[in-house]
Amino acid sequence: MPLLLAAFSGYTRTNPPEKAPRPSRCNLPMRPAYAPHQEFLRPARPRSELWRLGLGLLTAFAIFAALQWGLGALLIATLSPQTLMEVQAQLALGNTPGGATMMLASFGLILVAVGLSVTHVHKRSALTLLGPKALLLPQFTRVLTALIALNFAIWILPPSEFLHPIEANLPLATWLSFLPLAVPALLIQVSAEEILFRGYLQQQLAVRVKSPLVWMVLPSLGFGLLHLRPDLPETRWILVAWATLFGMLAADLTARSGSLGPAIALHFVTNAMAILCVSSDDILSGLALGRMPVALGDPAQLTPYLLIDLGGMLCAWLAARLALRC
C-alpha cells in the first residue's frame, strides 16, 4: 500500500493512510512444544555419559538397599518381636492408617538415594532434577488447582454413579485426623517417583537421544513395571500398560513445561483420589475414606473402570496443559 497519494491526483482532499494491520497471534512464529525441555535438561549435559547413568542407577540402588537395611535394623533393635511383626505387616500391606502412612513416607528413601547418587556421580545438585526454581512451584500450583476443580466437577456433575456402590472404609473423624500426616506422605511418594523417572532418567536419556521414543517411553516402561502385580496374573499387564501410559503423559507435561511441577501435581491428584478418597484395592487402602469392592484380578470387572479412568486421565492431562497454556 502506498503511504501517500500523488500530490496532483485531482482530489481536493487526501484520504488518511491506512493503518498497518495488527499482527495476529496466528501469524506469529510458533514455539516448539518441547522448547522448555531444553532448559530442564541443561544441568544434565556436562556429565551425560551412558556409563555414568548406569553407575548412577547402581549407586542409587545400593544406597536405597543400605537405607532399608538400616531402617530394618533400627526397628529390630527398638521394637519387641510382636510389635515388629505387626509393623512389618502394616508396611507390607498398608491396610491400616498408620501402615499406609508409613508405606508412603518410606518412599523418602528413594529421594535420599537418588539425590546422593546425582550429587556424587553426576556432580550436580539434586535440586536440578526438579527444574528451574522459578517454574516449579507456580506450575505445580496452577496444575494442582486445575485438577482439583476438574475432579470436583466430575464428582458433582451427572452422571456421577459408580458401577459398584462405595462402602465406608474409615470414620470421617479418623480420616480427618490422619490427613495432616497422609498428605505430606503422599507428596513424598509421588515426588520420589517423579524425580526418579521424569527427573533423573528423563534428563539423562534426553541429553543423549533426542527421540521421545527413548526419553519418554523407556522411563515410562520402567514406571509401569514398578506397578507390576504378580498376585494378579490375569490383569497384571493391563495395570502395567495403564501405568506406562500415565508415565508418558507425565513425561510429556514435563517436556512442555520445563519442570517437574506439573507432573508431580498430576501424580499427586491421581493418587489422592485412589489412596485418600476411594480405594479399590486391599493394598494401600488404610487411608481411604471409602472402598469400592472391585476385583482387580478380574478383567471383566476391571476393564470398565480402567476405561473410565483412561478418560479421566486424558482429561486431567488436557486440563494441565490448559492451565499451563502449553
C-alpha positions in Angstrom: 0.0 0.0 0.0 1.4 3.5 -0.9 1.8 5.7 2.1 0.8 9.0 0.4 -1.4 9.8 -2.6 0.2 11.7 -5.5 0.1 15.5 -4.9 -1.5 16.2 -8.3 -4.1 13.5 -8.2 -7.0 15.8 -8.9 -8.5 15.4 -5.4 -9.0 18.3 -3.1 -8.7 16.1 0.0 -6.5 13.1 0.5 -7.6 10.1 2.4 -5.6 9.2 5.6 -3.0 6.5 5.2 -4.4 3.0 6.0 -3.2 1.7 9.3 -0.9 -1.3 9.2 -2.8 -4.4 10.3 -2.1 -5.6 13.8 -0.2 -8.8 13.9 -2.4 -11.8 14.6 -1.3 -14.4 17.2 -1.9 -17.0 14.5 0.7 -15.3 12.2 3.4 -15.3 14.9 6.0 -18.0 14.8 5.0 -20.9 17.0 7.4 -22.1 19.7 8.2 -25.8 19.5 6.1 -27.7 22.0 9.1 -29.1 23.8 11.3 -26.0 23.8 11.1 -25.6 27.6 12.6 -29.1 27.8 16.0 -27.8 26.8 16.3 -25.7 29.9 15.2 -28.6 32.0 17.9 -30.7 30.5 20.7 -28.1 30.8 22.1 -29.2 34.2 22.4 -32.8 33.0 24.6 -32.0 29.9 28.1 -31.7 31.4 28.2 -35.3 32.7 25.7 -37.2 30.5 27.7 -40.3 29.6 25.6 -43.5 29.4 28.1 -45.4 31.6 27.6 -42.6 34.2 23.8 -43.1 34.1 24.3 -46.9 34.7 26.7 -46.1 37.6 24.2 -43.6 39.0 21.4 -46.2 39.0 23.6 -48.8 40.6 24.7 -46.3 43.2 21.1 -45.2 44.0 20.0 -48.8 44.3 22.9 -49.6 46.7 22.1 -46.6 48.8 18.4 -47.5 48.9 19.2 -51.0 49.9 21.6 -49.8 52.7 18.9 -47.4 54.0 16.3 -50.1 54.0 18.7 -52.4 55.9 19.5 -49.7 58.4 15.8 -48.9 58.9 15.1 -52.6 59.5 18.0 -52.9 61.9 16.7 -49.9 63.8 13.2 -51.5 64.1 14.6 -54.8 65.3 16.7 -53.0 67.9 13.9 -50.9 69.3 10.7 -53.0 69.0 9.5 -56.2 70.6 9.2 -59.2 68.3 5.4 -59.0 68.4 5.3 -55.3 67.6 7.9 -55.7 64.9 5.8 -58.3 63.2 2.8 -56.0 63.3 4.7 -53.1 61.9 6.2 -55.2 59.1 2.7 -56.5 58.2 1.3 -52.9 58.1 4.2 -51.7 56.0 3.8 -54.6 53.6 0.0 -54.1 53.0 -0.7 -50.5 54.0 -4.2 -51.6 55.0 -4.3 -49.5 58.2 -4.0 -45.7 58.5 -0.6 -46.0 60.2 0.7 -48.7 57.9 -0.4 -46.8 54.7 1.2 -43.6 56.0 4.5 -45.4 56.8 4.5 -47.1 53.4 4.0 -43.7 51.6 6.6 -42.0 53.7 9.1 -44.8 53.1 9.5 -43.6 49.5 11.6 -40.8 51.1 14.4 -43.4 51.0 14.3 -43.2 47.2 14.6 -39.4 47.4 17.7 -39.7 49.5 19.2 -42.4 47.3 18.6 -40.6 44.0 19.7 -37.3 45.5 23.0 -38.7 46.8 23.7 -40.5 43.5 23.2 -37.4 41.4 25.3 -35.4 43.8 28.3 -37.8 43.8 28.1 -39.5 40.4 26.9 -36.6 38.2 28.5 -33.8 40.3 25.4 -31.6 40.3 22.8 -30.5 42.8 19.9 -32.9 43.4 17.5 -29.9 43.1 18.3 -29.7 39.4 16.2 -32.8 39.0 13.2 -30.6 39.7 13.8 -28.0 37.0 14.2 -24.2 37.4 13.0 -22.9 40.7 11.1 -20.0 39.1 8.9 -22.6 37.3 8.5 -25.4 39.8 6.1 -24.0 42.4 4.0 -21.7 40.2 3.4 -24.6 37.7 2.7 -27.1 40.4 0.1 -24.7 42.0 -1.6 -23.9 38.7 -1.9 -27.5 37.7 -3.0 -28.7 41.1 -5.7 -26.0 41.2 -7.0 -27.0 37.8 -7.1 -30.7 38.6 -8.9 -30.2 41.9 -11.5 -28.2 40.1 -11.7 -30.9 37.4 -12.2 -33.7 39.8 -14.7 -31.7 41.8 -16.7 -31.2 38.6 -16.5 -34.9 37.7 -17.8 -35.9 41.2 -20.8 -33.5 41.4 -21.9 -33.3 37.7 -24.1 -36.1 36.3 -23.6 -38.8 35.6 -21.8 -39.4 38.9 -23.0 -43.0 39.6 -20.5 -45.8 40.1 -20.7 -49.3 38.7 -20.4 -50.6 42.3 -21.6 -48.9 45.4 -19.0 -47.2 47.5 -18.6 -48.6 51.0 -17.4 -46.8 54.1 -13.8 -47.5 54.9 -12.7 -45.1 57.7 -14.8 -43.0 60.0 -14.8 -39.4 58.9 -13.1 -38.3 62.2 -10.3 -40.8 61.8 -9.8 -39.9 58.2 -9.5 -36.2 59.0 -7.2 -36.9 61.9 -4.7 -38.7 59.6 -4.8 -36.1 56.8 -2.1 -33.9 58.2 0.2 -36.9 58.0 -1.2 -38.6 55.0 -0.9 -35.6 52.6 2.8 -34.9 53.2 3.5 -38.7 53.0 1.6 -38.9 49.7 3.6 -35.9 48.4 6.8 -37.7 49.3 5.7 -40.8 47.5 4.7 -39.1 44.2 7.7 -36.8 44.3 10.1 -39.7 44.7 8.7 -41.5 41.7 8.6 -38.4 39.5 12.2 -37.4 40.5 13.4 -40.9 39.6 11.6 -41.4 36.3 10.7 -38.0 34.9 13.6 -36.2 36.6 16.7 -38.4 36.7 16.1 -40.9 33.9 14.3 -38.5 31.5 17.0 -35.9 31.9 20.0 -38.2 31.4 18.4 -40.0 28.4 17.1 -36.9 26.7 20.5 -35.2 26.7 21.9 -38.2 24.8 19.0 -39.1 22.5 16.5 -36.6 21.1 13.8 -39.1 20.2 10.9 -39.2 22.6 10.7 -42.9 21.9 13.7 -43.2 24.2 13.5 -40.5 26.9 9.7 -40.7 27.1 8.9 -44.3 26.6 11.8 -46.1 28.4 11.4 -44.4 31.8 7.6 -44.9 31.4 8.1 -48.6 30.8 10.2 -48.7 34.0 7.5 -46.8 35.8 4.9 -49.3 34.5 6.9 -52.3 35.6 7.2 -50.8 39.1 3.4 -51.3 39.3 3.6 -55.0 38.2 1.3 -57.1 40.5 2.4 -60.8 40.4 -0.6 -61.6 42.6 -3.0 -60.6 39.8 -2.0 -62.9 36.9 -4.9 -62.1 34.6 -4.7 -58.3 34.8 -1.1 -57.5 35.8 0.0 -56.5 32.3 -3.2 -54.3 31.9 -2.2 -52.5 35.0 1.4 -52.1 33.8 0.1 -50.7 30.5 -2.1 -48.2 32.3 0.8 -47.0 34.5 3.1 -46.8 31.4 0.6 -44.5 29.7 0.4 -42.4 32.7 4.1 -42.1 32.8 4.2 -41.0 29.1 1.6 -38.2 29.8 3.6 -37.1 32.8 6.8 -37.1 30.7 5.0 -35.0 28.0 3.9 -32.4 30.6 7.5 -32.2 31.9 8.9 -31.6 28.5 6.2 -29.0 27.7 6.5 -27.1 31.0 10.3 -27.4 31.7 9.9 -28.5 35.3 8.6 -31.4 37.4 5.9 -29.3 39.0 3.0 -30.3 36.6 3.9 -34.0 36.7 4.1 -34.0 40.5 0.7 -32.3 40.7 -0.9 -34.7 38.2 0.5 -37.7 40.1 -0.5 -36.3 43.5 -4.1 -35.7 42.5 -4.4 -39.1 40.8 -3.0 -41.0 43.8 -5.0 -38.9 46.2 -8.2 -40.0 44.5 -7.2 -43.6 44.7 -5.5 -43.7 48.1 -7.1 -41.0 50.2 -10.7 -40.8 48.7 -11.9 -44.1 47.3 -9.7 -47.2 47.3 -10.4 -50.3 45.1 -7.6 -52.5 46.4 -6.7 -54.1 49.8 -3.1 -52.9 49.4 -2.6 -49.3 50.5 -6.3 -48.9 51.4 -5.7 -47.8 55.0 -6.1 -44.1 54.4 -9.1 -44.2 52.1 -12.4 -42.7 53.2 -14.4 -45.1 51.0 -13.9 -48.5 49.4 -15.1 -49.8 46.1 -15.4 -53.6 46.0 -13.8 -54.2 42.7 -11.8 -57.4 42.0 -8.7 -56.1 40.4 -7.8 -59.6 39.3 -11.0 -60.0 37.2 -10.6 -58.5 33.7 -14.4 -58.3 33.3 -14.8 -56.1 36.4 -11.6 -54.1 36.0 -11.9 -53.1 32.3 -14.9 -50.8 32.6 -13.2 -48.9 35.4 -9.9 -48.6 33.5 -11.8 -47.2 30.5 -13.4 -44.6 32.8 -10.0 -44.0 34.4 -8.4 -43.6 31.0 -10.9 -40.8 30.1 -10.3 -39.1 33.4 -6.5 -39.4 32.9 -6.7 -37.8 29.5 -9.0 -35.0 30.7 -6.5 -34.3 33.6 -3.6 -34.1 31.1 -5.6 -31.7 28.9 -6.6 -29.6 32.0 -3.0 -29.4 33.0 -2.0 -28.2 29.5 -4.7 -25.6 29.6 -3.6 -24.4 33.0 -0.1 -24.1 31.6 -1.1 -22.8 28.2 1.2 -25.2 26.5 
